[in-house]
Amino acid sequence: MNKQDKLKRIIFLLSAVIALESALLVFLWIRWPKGALPIAKKPPVAIKGKIAIVLDDWGYSLNDLAIAEKIKYPLTMAILPNLNYSRKVAQVLRRRGFEIILHLPLEPKENMALEKDTITTAMDGSTINGIIIRDLIGVPYIRGVSNHMGSKVTEDPRTMEFVLKALKKKRLYFLDSYVTADSVCSQVAKKMHVGFVKRDVFLDNEKDAEYIKRQIYKLKTVAGINGQAIGIGHDREVTLSVLKEVMPELEKEGYKFVFVSELVR
């Protein structure tokens, strides 16, 4: 067999292989269930840190529910008790898939107007327990409790023991908003075996979009270093708008948004 015949035979064999492969692909396309062909997936992005966002002070109005609904990431919503819209807001936000916690008013060191049934250091355990029970009845779907103000109470071991005792009965965690560096909440929670977690960064002490973005990036840095971080903002249109913009960006970078309950220890 000369070289020309060998070349023709090789070309014929290659053509036959290509024809068979094409026929096989057509057969698979026809016979394979619709949508069942394997699709190449991108490898998952390594998680750089977990971030929980808490938004305080819900219950005064229904104004920001529409924009909250547009955020498709986990948010933990802290709802004040005894307000006109406390129950309604809890119901709507729960339906949207957010985590609900009670934003419990506690006495501050500063002389300022207090919410109804604010817990003070002068109260006994029975009074404190009664307030918390009424608040939990008024605000449904509660998974945990955070402090609204409370610099005086969160520095007082006696009062915090009464508060955490009531939460332990209901199997609720406590989020320390950490409004004072002298907070004893961590020690008391550990002593009483109550689920506990603490705020890392306040997001919107200034009602300015660029400031809030910088605080969120600071929160991202903390999460990257510690593996997790909790940021607290408020029921404000500007805060929700910035979150709606920035959260997808952070997710692409490898940060995972979670509810506070997933970070409790």
VOSE-916187 format. One record per atom (N, C-alpha, C): residue number from 1; residue in three letters; atom name; z, y, x. Coordinates in pm, whole numbers, plus 50000, padded with zeros to 5 digits. Atoms other than C-alpha are relative to their C-alpha. Last residue first. Layout:
BEGIN
NUM/Ala/CA/Z/Y/X
...
//
This chain:
BEGIN
265/Arg/N/49936/50102/49918
265/Arg/CA/57066/53084/47735
265/Arg/C/50140/49973/49949
264/Val/N/49855/50005/50010
264/Val/CA/56833/53272/47503
264/Val/C/50056/49888/50087
263/Leu/N/49942/49962/49871
263/Leu/CA/56478/53323/47624
263/Leu/C/50151/49989/50002
262/Glu/N/50050/50090/49897
262/Glu/CA/56293/53143/47344
262/Glu/C/50059/50029/50137
261/Ser/N/49932/50130/50012
261/Ser/CA/56509/53315/47080
261/Ser/C/49956/49901/50106
260/Val/N/49876/49996/49924
260/Val/CA/56377/53651/47206
260/Val/C/50070/49864/49998
259/Phe/N/49886/49945/50075
259/Phe/CA/56034/53562/47074
259/Phe/C/50124/49999/50089
258/Val/N/49918/50096/50074
258/Val/CA/55756/53506/47327
258/Val/C/50101/50075/49915
257/Phe/N/49909/49933/50092
257/Phe/CA/55473/53692/47500
257/Phe/C/50070/49896/49913
256/Lys/N/49991/50063/50132
256/Lys/CA/55319/53511/47798
256/Lys/C/50102/50074/49914
255/Tyr/N/49866/49986/50057
255/Tyr/CA/55207/53701/48107
255/Tyr/C/49999/49946/49857
254/Gly/N/49921/50121/49983
254/Gly/CA/54898/53572/48291
254/Gly/C/50142/50009/49948
253/Glu/N/49946/50003/49864
253/Glu/CA/54693/53886/48359
253/Glu/C/50090/49877/50024
252/Lys/N/50109/50038/49910
252/Lys/CA/54489/53819/48046
252/Lys/C/50048/49991/50144
251/Glu/N/50026/50142/50021
251/Glu/CA/54815/53827/47846
251/Glu/C/49889/49951/50094
250/Leu/N/49899/50075/49925
250/Leu/CA/54903/54161/48001
250/Leu/C/49981/49849/49984
249/Glu/N/50024/49979/49857
249/Glu/CA/54577/54316/47880
249/Glu/C/50098/49917/50083
248/Pro/N/50112/50089/49960
248/Pro/CA/54615/54166/47531
248/Pro/C/49971/50010/50150
247/Met/N/49962/50141/50000
247/Met/CA/54964/54328/47510
247/Met/C/49883/49906/50034
246/Val/N/49962/50052/49869
246/Val/CA/54849/54674/47620
246/Val/C/50028/49849/50001
245/Glu/N/50099/49982/49894
245/Glu/CA/54651/54809/47324
245/Glu/C/50033/49921/50125
244/Lys/N/50126/50059/50047
244/Lys/CA/54856/54675/47034
244/Lys/C/49892/50008/50108
243/Leu/N/49987/50146/49990
243/Leu/CA/55171/54758/47228
243/Leu/C/49871/49930/49959
242/Val/N/50010/50033/49858
242/Val/CA/55056/55120/47270
242/Val/C/50011/49848/50019
241/Ser/N/50138/49978/49957
241/Ser/CA/54990/55153/46897
241/Ser/C/49981/49963/50147
240/Leu/N/50082/50111/50049
240/Leu/CA/55325/54996/46807
240/Leu/C/49855/50013/50045
239/Thr/N/49960/50122/49927
239/Thr/CA/55512/55242/47027
239/Thr/C/49914/49881/49959
238/Val/N/50051/49991/49864
238/Val/CA/55318/55542/46893
238/Val/C/50034/49875/50080
237/Glu/N/50145/50020/49997
237/Glu/CA/55376/55438/46531
237/Glu/C/49946/50001/50143
236/Arg/N/50071/49873/49987
236/Arg/CA/55750/55403/46578
236/Arg/C/49851/49972/50012
235/Asp/N/50096/49993/50110
235/Asp/CA/55987/55122/46476
235/Asp/C/49936/50139/50000
234/His/N/49955/49965/50135
234/His/CA/56160/55116/46812
234/His/C/49885/49996/49900
233/Gly/N/50057/49876/50050
233/Gly/CA/56140/54979/47165
233/Gly/C/50050/50023/49859
232/Ile/N/49962/49952/50133
232/Ile/CA/56335/54716/47355
232/Ile/C/49932/50134/49972
231/Gly/N/50017/49857/50017
231/Gly/CA/56194/54515/47646
231/Gly/C/50034/50040/49857
230/Ile/N/49991/49953/50139
230/Ile/CA/56312/54170/47744
230/Ile/C/49990/50152/49998
229/Ala/N/49945/49865/50018
229/Ala/CA/56213/54000/48070
229/Ala/C/49996/50037/49853
228/Gln/N/49994/49956/50139
228/Gln/CA/56126/53656/48204
228/Gln/C/50059/50141/49994
227/Gly/N/50054/50106/50084
227/Gly/CA/56040/53478/48528
227/Gly/C/50001/50034/49853
226/Asn/N/49892/50085/50054
226/Asn/CA/56271/53702/48729
226/Asn/C/49950/49883/49914
225/Ile/N/49897/50029/49900
225/Ile/CA/56018/53873/48958
225/Ile/C/50099/49896/49949
224/Gly/N/50062/50068/49887
224/Gly/CA/55709/53863/48736
224/Gly/C/50101/49959/50105
223/Ala/N/50032/50137/50042
223/Ala/CA/55914/53943/48427
223/Ala/C/49938/49921/50116
222/Val/N/49874/50074/50010
222/Val/CA/56064/54247/48601
222/Val/C/49974/49854/49963
221/Thr/N/49953/50023/49863
221/Thr/CA/55717/54367/48700
221/Thr/C/50129/49919/50001
220/Lys/N/50084/50105/49942
220/Lys/CA/55590/54326/48345
220/Lys/C/50046/49965/50141
219/Leu/N/49952/50125/50059
219/Leu/CA/55883/54531/48217
219/Leu/C/49922/49882/50055
218/Lys/N/49874/50026/49931
218/Lys/CA/55784/54811/48457
218/Lys/C/50060/49867/49950
217/Tyr/N/50039/50052/49869
217/Tyr/CA/55431/54784/48318
217/Tyr/C/50123/49971/50086
216/Ile/N/50047/50138/50022
216/Ile/CA/55578/54821/47970
216/Ile/C/49957/49938/50132
215/Gln/N/49882/50084/50020
215/Gln/CA/55774/55127/48085
215/Gln/C/49961/49853/49976
214/Arg/N/49934/50018/49870
214/Arg/CA/55461/55286/48228
214/Arg/C/50122/49910/49988
213/Lys/N/50081/50091/49919
213/Lys/CA/55278/55224/47901
213/Lys/C/50066/49974/50135
212/Ile/N/49976/50134/50052
212/Ile/CA/55563/55386/47706
212/Ile/C/49919/49897/50079
211/Tyr/N/49867/50042/49957
211/Tyr/CA/55546/55697/47926
211/Tyr/C/50027/49855/49957
210/Glu/N/50010/50031/49857
210/Glu/CA/55170/55721/47873
210/Glu/C/50134/49956/50056
209/Ala/N/50074/50124/49977
209/Ala/CA/55211/55692/47495
209/Ala/C/49994/49963/50147
208/Asp/N/50126/49964/49934
208/Asp/CA/55484/55955/47463
208/Asp/C/49929/49872/50043
207/Lys/N/50103/50035/50099
207/Lys/CA/55785/55931/47234
207/Lys/C/49862/50043/50051
206/Glu/N/50087/49885/50023
206/Glu/CA/56028/55926/47528
206/Glu/C/49888/49958/49906
205/Asn/N/49903/49891/50004
205/Asn/CA/56309/55671/47520
205/Asn/C/49930/50136/49988
204/Asp/N/50046/49874/50060
204/Asp/CA/56024/55439/47432
204/Asp/C/50111/50104/49985
203/Leu/N/50143/49968/49994
203/Leu/CA/56032/55116/47629
203/Leu/C/49965/50142/49958
202/Phe/N/50027/49924/50122
202/Phe/CA/56395/55045/47718
202/Phe/C/49857/50056/50011
201/Val/N/50064/49868/49994
201/Val/CA/56392/54781/47991
201/Val/C/49992/50060/49861
200/Asp/N/50034/49959/49865
200/Asp/CA/56598/54468/48070
200/Asp/C/49948/50145/50007
199/Arg/N/50115/49911/49985
199/Arg/CA/56783/54385/47747
199/Arg/C/49978/50036/50147
198/Lys/N/49977/49856/49980
198/Lys/CA/57032/54100/47761
198/Lys/C/49869/50075/50019
197/Val/N/50107/49946/49917
197/Val/CA/57048/53742/47634
197/Val/C/50017/50152/50004
196/Phe/N/49996/49860/49957
196/Phe/CA/57319/53526/47480
196/Phe/C/49876/50034/50083
195/Gly/N/50129/49968/49939
195/Gly/CA/57371/53205/47286
195/Gly/C/49989/50148/50030
194/Val/N/50094/49941/50096
194/Val/CA/57743/53176/47210
194/Val/C/49871/50031/50075
193/His/N/50115/50090/50014
193/His/CA/57964/52941/47413
193/His/C/49906/50047/49889
192/Met/N/49999/50053/50135
192/Met/CA/58280/53148/47355
192/Met/C/49883/49904/49972
191/Lys/N/49869/50057/50031
191/Lys/CA/58354/53216/47723
191/Lys/C/49999/49929/49865
190/Lys/N/49986/50120/49918
190/Lys/CA/57985/53269/47799
190/Lys/C/50130/49928/49969
189/Ala/N/50092/50100/50055
189/Ala/CA/57951/53510/47507
189/Ala/C/50010/49869/50078
188/Val/N/49941/50050/50124
188/Val/CA/58262/53701/47620
188/Val/C/49912/49890/49940
187/Gln/N/49881/50080/49969
187/Gln/CA/58135/53734/47977
187/Gln/C/50060/49938/49875
186/Ser/N/50042/50122/49929
186/Ser/CA/57787/53847/47873
186/Ser/C/50120/49909/50025
185/Cys/N/50060/50097/50092
185/Cys/CA/57919/54091/47612
185/Cys/C/49963/49868/50069
184/Val/N/49932/50127/49973
184/Val/CA/58156/54275/47847
184/Val/C/49936/49885/49921
183/Ser/N/49999/50099/50109
183/Ser/CA/57939/54586/47868
183/Ser/C/50068/49871/50044
182/Asp/N/49870/50066/50004
182/Asp/CA/58039/54829/48143
182/Asp/C/50012/49899/49886
181/Ala/N/49992/50089/49884
181/Ala/CA/57679/54927/48222
181/Ala/C/50131/49924/50004
180/Thr/N/49900/49958/49903
180/Thr/CA/57655/55068/47871
180/Thr/C/50007/49898/50113
179/Val/N/49994/49854/50006
179/Val/CA/57371/55058/47618
179/Val/C/50109/50056/50091
178/Tyr/N/49953/49953/49870
178/Tyr/CA/57291/54698/47701
178/Tyr/C/49994/50153/50010
177/Ser/N/50094/49890/49975
177/Ser/CA/57092/54604/47392
177/Ser/C/50034/50072/50130
176/Asp/N/49931/49878/49957
176/Asp/CA/57296/54284/47419
176/Asp/C/49895/50106/50030
175/Leu/N/50078/49923/49905
175/Leu/CA/57107/54019/47223
175/Leu/C/50076/50129/50030
174/Phe/N/49972/49858/49988
174/Phe/CA/57344/53776/47052
174/Phe/C/49914/50061/50110
173/Tyr/N/49986/49950/49863
173/Tyr/CA/57240/53433/46928
173/Tyr/C/50031/50150/49998
172/Leu/N/50089/49890/49967
172/Leu/CA/57309/53301/46580
172/Leu/C/50022/50041/50146
171/Arg/N/50091/50048/49897
171/Arg/CA/57461/52964/46498
171/Arg/C/49893/50104/50033
170/Lys/N/50133/50003/50061
170/Lys/CA/57618/53098/46175
170/Lys/C/49892/49952/50098
169/Lys/N/49991/50077/50124
169/Lys/CA/57974/53019/46282
169/Lys/C/49862/49983/49936
168/Lys/N/49995/50142/49964
168/Lys/CA/57888/53140/46632
168/Lys/C/50004/49912/49875
167/Leu/N/50137/50045/49972
167/Leu/CA/57787/53478/46493
167/Leu/C/49996/49851/50031
166/Ala/N/50074/50003/50127
166/Ala/CA/58128/53537/46333
166/Ala/C/49858/49949/50020
165/Lys/N/49944/50110/50077
165/Lys/CA/58304/53439/46657
165/Lys/C/49926/49986/49867
164/Leu/N/50068/50123/49958
164/Leu/CA/58068/53669/46843
164/Leu/C/50055/49876/49930
163/Val/N/50143/49996/50035
163/Val/CA/58183/53974/46647
163/Val/C/49934/49867/50033
162/Phe/N/50009/50011/50145
162/Phe/CA/58555/53890/46666
162/Phe/C/49853/49995/49956
161/Glu/N/49964/50137/50035
161/Glu/CA/58526/53824/47040
161/Glu/C/49993/49978/49849
160/Met/N/50117/50085/49980
160/Met/CA/58338/54150/47078
160/Met/C/50031/49853/49972
159/Thr/N/50092/49981/50112
159/Thr/CA/58629/54338/46923
159/Thr/C/49878/49911/50014
158/Arg/N/49938/50043/50125
158/Arg/CA/58884/54195/47166
158/Arg/C/49902/50009/49884
157/Pro/N/50002/50146/50015
157/Pro/CA/58659/54223/47473
157/Pro/C/50056/49953/49866
156/Asp/N/49868/50044/50046
156/Asp/CA/58594/54599/47429
156/Asp/C/50001/49849/49974
155/Glu/N/49909/49996/49884
155/Glu/CA/58306/54740/47633
155/Glu/C/50137/49942/49967
154/Thr/N/50048/50099/49902
154/Thr/CA/58050/54631/47371
154/Thr/C/50078/50005/50132
153/Val/N/49968/50138/50040
153/Val/CA/58258/54811/47107
153/Val/C/49959/49900/50107
152/Lys/N/49854/50019/50001
152/Lys/CA/58255/55152/47277
152/Lys/C/50036/49855/49969
151/Ser/N/49948/49993/49863
151/Ser/CA/57886/55150/47375
151/Ser/C/50151/49978/50006
150/Gly/N/49896/50098/49965
150/Gly/CA/57796/55024/47029
150/Gly/C/50055/50008/50140
149/Met/N/49901/49918/49929
149/Met/CA/57456/55183/46952
149/Met/C/50107/49906/50058
148/His/N/50051/49865/50021
148/His/CA/57280/54924/46730
148/His/C/50108/50096/50050
147/Asn/N/49914/49887/50032
147/Asn/CA/57380/54588/46873
147/Asn/C/49921/50129/49986
146/Ser/N/49992/49906/49888
146/Ser/CA/57158/54283/46849
146/Ser/C/50088/50117/49959
145/Val/N/49941/49868/50027
145/Val/CA/57190/53978/46624
145/Val/C/49994/50082/50128
144/Gly/N/49904/49950/49902
144/Gly/CA/57004/53648/46602
144/Gly/C/50047/50139/49962
143/Arg/N/49988/50099/49893
143/Arg/CA/56776/53430/46391
143/Arg/C/50106/50039/50102
142/Ile/N/49944/49958/49873
142/Ile/CA/56804/53625/46062
142/Ile/C/50010/49883/50099
141/Tyr/N/50080/50059/49892
141/Tyr/CA/56567/53521/45783
141/Tyr/C/50053/50031/50140
140/Pro/N/50029/50144/49989
140/Pro/CA/56728/53746/45518
140/Pro/C/49926/49964/50130
139/Val/N/50122/50009/49919
139/Val/CA/56889/54092/45549
139/Val/C/49969/49853/50024
138/Gly/N/50093/49890/50033
138/Gly/CA/57141/54167/45274
138/Gly/C/49869/49994/50075
137/Ile/N/50048/50022/50137
137/Ile/CA/57320/53831/45296
137/Ile/C/49894/50104/49965
136/Leu/N/50090/50116/49995
136/Leu/CA/57343/53863/45673
136/Leu/C/49947/49965/49862
135/Asp/N/50126/49959/49937
135/Asp/CA/57486/54213/45638
135/Asp/C/49899/49885/50002
134/Arg/N/50076/49918/50096
134/Arg/CA/57748/54097/45390
134/Arg/C/49865/50042/50057
133/Ile/N/50045/50089/50109
133/Ile/CA/57859/53817/45626
133/Ile/C/49918/50079/49899
132/Ile/N/50114/50077/49950
132/Ile/CA/57872/54061/45919
132/Ile/C/49946/49906/49893
131/Ile/N/50116/49912/49984
131/Ile/CA/58089/54307/45730
131/Ile/C/49877/49919/50041
130/Gly/N/50051/49965/50132
130/Gly/CA/58329/54034/45616
130/Gly/C/49877/50088/50007
129/Asn/N/50068/50118/50053
129/Asn/CA/58368/53897/45969
129/Asn/C/49938/50029/49864
128/Ile/N/50125/50015/49925
128/Ile/CA/58452/54244/46100
128/Ile/C/49918/49882/49947
127/Thr/N/50089/49891/50042
127/Thr/CA/58713/54301/45829
127/Thr/C/49864/49986/50067
126/Ser/N/50041/50028/50137
126/Ser/CA/58874/53962/45891
126/Ser/C/49901/50105/49950
125/Gly/N/50101/50104/50005
125/Gly/CA/58880/54014/46266
125/Gly/C/49947/49971/49861
124/Asp/N/49951/50134/49971
124/Asp/CA/59065/54344/46252
124/Asp/C/49889/49897/49981
123/Met/N/50005/50100/50107
123/Met/CA/58902/54686/46276
123/Met/C/50061/49867/50044
122/Ala/N/49875/49995/50075
122/Ala/CA/59010/54966/46514
122/Ala/C/50008/49890/49894
121/Thr/N/49896/50070/49924
121/Thr/CA/58738/54881/46768
121/Thr/C/50134/50000/49927
120/Thr/N/49927/49918/49903
120/Thr/CA/58473/54980/46515
120/Thr/C/50109/49917/50069
119/Ile/N/49881/50068/49948
119/Ile/CA/58203/54796/46321
119/Ile/C/50065/50085/50108
118/Thr/N/50003/50015/49854
118/Thr/CA/57964/55031/46141
118/Thr/C/50131/49935/50046
117/Asp/N/49937/50124/49952
117/Asp/CA/57986/54960/45770
117/Asp/C/49981/49977/50150
116/Lys/N/49904/50063/50090
116/Lys/CA/57741/55238/45673
116/Lys/C/50050/49869/50059
115/Glu/N/50059/50072/50113
115/Glu/CA/57569/55388/45974
115/Glu/C/50112/49943/49912
114/Leu/N/50008/50146/49994
114/Leu/CA/57761/55631/46191
114/Leu/C/49931/49943/49877
113/Ala/N/50003/50059/50134
113/Ala/CA/57719/56004/46254
113/Ala/C/49977/49850/50012
112/Met/N/50126/49981/50074
112/Met/CA/57808/56098/46610
112/Met/C/50010/49934/49863
111/Asn/N/49964/49957/50135
111/Asn/CA/58104/56138/46846
111/Asn/C/49871/50031/49924
110/Glu/N/50034/49863/50039
110/Glu/CA/57997/55943/47153
110/Glu/C/50043/50029/49856
109/Lys/N/49898/49912/49943
109/Lys/CA/58181/55627/47258
109/Lys/C/49977/50145/49958
108/Pro/N/50029/49947/49867
108/Pro/CA/57966/55423/47021
108/Pro/C/50118/50082/50053
107/Glu/N/49947/49868/49967
107/Glu/CA/58087/55205/46730
107/Glu/C/49962/50043/50143
106/Leu/N/49871/50007/49932
106/Leu/CA/57866/54911/46641
106/Leu/C/50039/50141/50047
105/Pro/N/49942/49873/49956
105/Pro/CA/57579/54893/46391
105/Pro/C/50141/49980/50058
104/Leu/N/49865/49979/50050
104/Leu/CA/57426/54541/46384
104/Leu/C/50060/50131/50052
103/His/N/49964/49892/49907
103/His/CA/57049/54520/46426
103/His/C/50136/50056/49953
102/Leu/N/49918/49894/50059
102/Leu/CA/57004/54184/46253
102/Leu/C/50036/50102/50108
101/Ile/N/49860/49999/49960
101/Ile/CA/56722/53971/46391
101/Ile/C/50070/50118/49931
100/Ile/N/49913/49898/50059
100/Ile/CA/56385/53871/46249
100/Ile/C/50141/49985/50055
99/Glu/N/49860/50045/50001
99/Glu/CA/56112/53687/46442
99/Glu/C/50089/50115/49952
98/Phe/N/49910/49944/49899
98/Phe/CA/55757/53784/46345
98/Phe/C/50140/49941/49988
97/Gly/N/49975/50092/49891
97/Gly/CA/55516/53559/46154
97/Gly/C/50090/50053/50110
96/Arg/N/50099/49973/49894
96/Arg/CA/55357/53815/45922
96/Arg/C/50024/49913/50124
95/Arg/N/50128/50056/50046
95/Arg/CA/55553/53663/45634
95/Arg/C/49891/50020/50105
94/Arg/N/49988/50145/49989
94/Arg/CA/55872/53741/45828
94/Arg/C/49870/49932/49959
93/Leu/N/50017/50033/49859
93/Leu/CA/55764/54102/45869
93/Leu/C/50010/49849/50024
92/Val/N/50139/49976/49960
92/Val/CA/55715/54139/45494
92/Val/C/49977/49957/50145
91/Gln/N/50089/50094/50070
91/Gln/CA/56045/53976/45395
91/Gln/C/49856/50015/50048
90/Ala/N/49977/50135/49947
90/Ala/CA/56250/54160/45657
90/Ala/C/49904/49899/49937
89/Val/N/50061/50006/49867
89/Val/CA/56091/54492/45557
89/Val/C/50017/49862/50061
88/Lys/N/50145/50001/50017
88/Lys/CA/56178/54432/45192
88/Lys/C/49929/49987/50134
87/Arg/N/50043/50131/50048
87/Arg/CA/56539/54341/45271
87/Arg/C/49848/49990/49991
86/Ser/N/49959/50107/49908
86/Ser/CA/56612/54647/45485
86/Ser/C/49946/49864/49957
85/Tyr/N/50111/50093/49981
85/Tyr/CA/56406/54893/45277
85/Tyr/C/50037/49882/50090
84/Asn/N/50082/50021/50121
84/Asn/CA/56675/55111/45119
84/Asn/C/49895/49891/50017
83/Leu/N/50098/49893/50020
83/Leu/CA/56915/55066/45411
83/Leu/C/49912/49965/49880
82/Asn/N/49953/49897/50094
82/Asn/CA/57235/54858/45416
82/Asn/C/49905/50120/49983
81/Pro/N/49955/50037/50134
81/Pro/CA/57148/54653/45724
81/Pro/C/50028/50125/49914
80/Leu/N/49869/49945/50034
80/Leu/CA/56936/54762/46023
80/Leu/C/50040/49956/49859
79/Ile/N/49992/49926/50126
79/Ile/CA/56646/54534/46113
79/Ile/C/50143/50045/49973
78/Ala/N/49857/49979/50023
78/Ala/CA/56564/54420/46466
78/Ala/C/50018/50094/49881
77/Met/N/49974/49878/50076
77/Met/CA/56208/54282/46480
77/Met/C/50148/50010/49963
76/Thr/N/49870/50021/50063
76/Thr/CA/56120/54031/46750
76/Thr/C/50042/50131/49937
75/Leu/N/49910/49885/49992
75/Leu/CA/55750/54040/46829
75/Leu/C/50130/49963/49932
74/Pro/N/49860/50008/50045
74/Pro/CA/55519/53747/46903
74/Pro/C/50073/50133/50022
73/Tyr/N/49915/50060/49898
73/Tyr/CA/55153/53848/46941
73/Tyr/C/50143/49994/49948
72/Lys/N/50006/50146/50016
72/Lys/CA/54884/53920/46684
72/Lys/C/50079/49927/50109
71/Ile/N/49960/50058/49872
71/Ile/CA/54955/54291/46641
71/Ile/C/50013/49849/49984
70/Lys/N/50118/50014/49914
70/Lys/CA/54753/54421/46345
70/Lys/C/50033/49940/50137
69/Glu/N/50077/50116/50044
69/Glu/CA/55039/54357/46100
69/Glu/C/49879/49975/50091
68/Ala/N/49933/50119/49947
68/Ala/CA/55257/54599/46295
68/Ala/C/49919/49875/49966
67/Ile/N/50040/50013/49860
67/Ile/CA/55000/54870/46220
67/Ile/C/50068/49879/50065
66/Ala/N/50144/50025/49991
66/Ala/CA/55034/54817/45845
66/Ala/C/49956/49982/50146
65/Leu/N/50030/50142/50023
65/Leu/CA/55414/54779/45853
65/Leu/C/49851/49969/50020
64/Asp/N/50071/50059/49886
64/Asp/CA/55462/55118/46015
64/Asp/C/49965/49853/49981
63/Asn/N/50115/49927/49946
63/Asn/CA/55549/55331/45713
63/Asn/C/49918/49923/50102
62/Leu/N/50103/50103/49990
62/Leu/CA/55772/55090/45519
62/Leu/C/49878/50052/50075
61/Ser/N/50122/49978/50078
61/Ser/CA/56080/55307/45563
61/Ser/C/49908/49880/50016
60/Tyr/N/49998/49864/50054
60/Tyr/CA/56437/55322/45700
60/Tyr/C/49880/50026/49909
59/Gly/N/49925/49991/50125
59/Gly/CA/56464/54946/45737
59/Gly/C/50004/50137/49938
58/Trp/N/50078/50019/50123
58/Trp/CA/56349/54879/46093
58/Trp/C/50094/50011/49879
57/Asp/N/49986/49895/50104
57/Asp/CA/56565/55034/46365
57/Asp/C/49905/49987/49882
56/Asp/N/49877/49969/50074
56/Asp/CA/56472/54826/46670
56/Asp/C/49975/50094/49882
55/Leu/N/50015/49868/50061
55/Leu/CA/56152/54669/46805
55/Leu/C/50117/50025/49906
54/Val/N/49915/49977/50117
54/Val/CA/56207/54383/47047
54/Val/C/49976/50141/49949
53/Ile/N/49996/49860/50045
53/Ile/CA/55939/54266/47292
53/Ile/C/50083/50007/49872
52/Ala/N/49963/49983/50141
52/Ala/CA/55991/53936/47472
52/Ala/C/50010/50149/49970
51/Ile/N/49956/49868/50044
51/Ile/CA/55804/53874/47798
51/Ile/C/50032/49997/49851
50/Lys/N/49991/49990/50145
50/Lys/CA/55758/53546/47983
50/Lys/C/50060/50135/49962
49/Gly/N/49868/49966/50054
49/Gly/CA/55641/53546/48342
49/Gly/C/49993/50010/49849
48/Lys/N/49930/49921/49899
48/Lys/CA/55346/53478/48572
48/Lys/C/50141/50036/49955
47/Ile/N/49910/49902/50061
47/Ile/CA/55209/53198/48353
47/Ile/C/50080/50069/50109
46/Ala/N/49859/50028/49968
46/Ala/CA/54919/53028/48533
46/Ala/C/50088/50111/49943
45/Val/N/49946/49905/49905
45/Val/CA/54589/53094/48353
45/Val/C/50148/49967/50023
44/Pro/N/49901/49905/50050
44/Pro/CA/54456/52783/48184
44/Pro/C/50052/50089/50112
43/Pro/N/49863/50045/49967
43/Pro/CA/54141/52628/48334
43/Pro/C/50101/50104/49953
42/Lys/N/49950/49935/49880
42/Lys/CA/53832/52742/48146
42/Lys/C/50140/49949/50030
41/Lys/N/49897/49900/50021
41/Lys/CA/53710/52488/47897
41/Lys/C/50042/50059/50134
40/Ala/N/49926/49969/49878
40/Ala/CA/53385/52295/47905
40/Ala/C/50098/50113/49973
39/Ile/N/50029/49865/49954
39/Ile/CA/53291/52191/47557
39/Ile/C/50085/50027/50124
38/Pro/N/49897/49937/49916
38/Pro/CA/53273/51824/47462
38/Pro/C/49955/50135/50052
37/Leu/N/50041/50004/49860
37/Leu/CA/53029/51749/47181
37/Leu/C/50104/50071/50085
36/Ala/N/49919/50092/49921
36/Ala/CA/53225/51695/46859
36/Ala/C/49958/49993/50146
35/Gly/N/49883/49934/49943
35/Gly/CA/53108/52001/46668
35/Gly/C/50081/49913/50092
34/Lys/N/50013/49856/49981
34/Lys/CA/52873/51799/46452
34/Lys/C/50129/50059/50054
33/Pro/N/49948/49919/50111
33/Pro/CA/52925/51428/46501
33/Pro/C/49993/50149/50033
32/Trp/N/49861/49954/49976
32/Trp/CA/52702/51284/46775
32/Trp/C/50048/50084/49884
31/Arg/N/49901/50093/50050
31/Arg/CA/52391/51096/46648
31/Arg/C/50144/50050/50013
30/Ile/N/50022/50036/50141
30/Ile/CA/52124/51364/46675
30/Ile/C/50117/49920/49945
29/Trp/N/49996/49877/50082
29/Trp/CA/52243/51534/46994
29/Trp/C/49988/49967/49851
28/Leu/N/49860/49955/50014
28/Leu/CA/52322/51198/47152
28/Leu/C/50012/50122/49911
27/Phe/N/49929/50099/50081
27/Phe/CA/51971/51067/47082
27/Phe/C/50146/50044/49976
26/Val/N/50044/49979/50138
26/Val/CA/51812/51386/47215
26/Val/C/50074/49906/49906
25/Leu/N/49939/49875/50046
25/Leu/CA/52021/51359/47533
25/Leu/C/49962/50030/49856
24/Leu/N/49857/50025/50022
24/Leu/CA/51921/50994/47575
24/Leu/C/50070/50125/49948
23/Ala/N/49988/50076/50124
23/Ala/CA/51550/51074/47529
23/Ala/C/50146/49974/49966
22/Ser/N/50030/49909/50111
22/Ser/CA/51573/51346/47793
22/Ser/C/50015/49930/49866
21/Glu/N/49887/49909/50015
21/Glu/CA/51747/51110/48035
21/Glu/C/49979/50096/49883
20/Leu/N/49889/50075/50058
20/Leu/CA/51480/50844/47974
20/Leu/C/50122/50089/49979
19/Ala/N/50033/50025/50141
19/Ala/CA/51198/51092/48032
19/Ala/C/50113/49926/49931
18/Ile/N/49984/49873/50073
18/Ile/CA/51358/51218/48354
18/Ile/C/49975/49980/49852
17/Val/N/49857/49971/50006
17/Val/CA/51395/50861/48480
17/Val/C/50027/50126/49920
16/Ala/N/49941/50092/50097
16/Ala/CA/51032/50781/48390
16/Ala/C/50149/50026/49984
15/Ser/N/50039/49954/50133
15/Ser/CA/50906/51092/48568
15/Ser/C/50062/49912/49892
14/Leu/N/49921/49879/50028
14/Leu/CA/51102/50996/48880
14/Leu/C/49970/50052/49860
13/Leu/N/49861/50042/50025
13/Leu/CA/50951/50646/48870
13/Leu/C/50089/50120/49965
12/Phe/N/49993/50070/50130
12/Phe/CA/50596/50780/48829
12/Phe/C/50144/49962/49965
11/Ile/N/50013/49898/50104
11/Ile/CA/50640/51031/49112
11/Ile/C/50011/49936/49863
10/Ile/N/49874/49925/50001
10/Ile/CA/50768/50753/49338
10/Ile/C/49999/50105/49889
9/Arg/N/49898/50086/50061
9/Arg/CA/50469/50530/49244
9/Arg/C/50136/50073/49990
8/Lys/N/50025/50006/50144
8/Lys/CA/50221/50811/49311
8/Lys/C/50108/49919/49929
7/Leu/N/49961/49871/50057
7/Leu/CA/50379/50875/49650
7/Leu/C/49980/50001/49850
6/Lys/N/49853/49994/50003
6/Lys/CA/50359/50506/49738
6/Lys/C/50048/50129/49934
5/Asp/N/49954/50086/50110
5/Asp/CA/49992/50498/49634
5/Asp/C/50151/50002/49989
4/Gln/N/50035/49933/50125
4/Gln/CA/49914/50798/49859
4/Gln/C/50047/49918/49881
3/Lys/N/49903/49894/50029
3/Lys/CA/50103/50650/50152
3/Lys/C/49974/50066/49866
2/Asn/N/50006/49881/49917
2/Asn/CA/49895/50331/50149
2/Asn/C/50098/50106/49953
1/Met/N/50000/49881/50087
1/Met/CA/50000/50000/50000
1/Met/C/50000/50124/50091
//
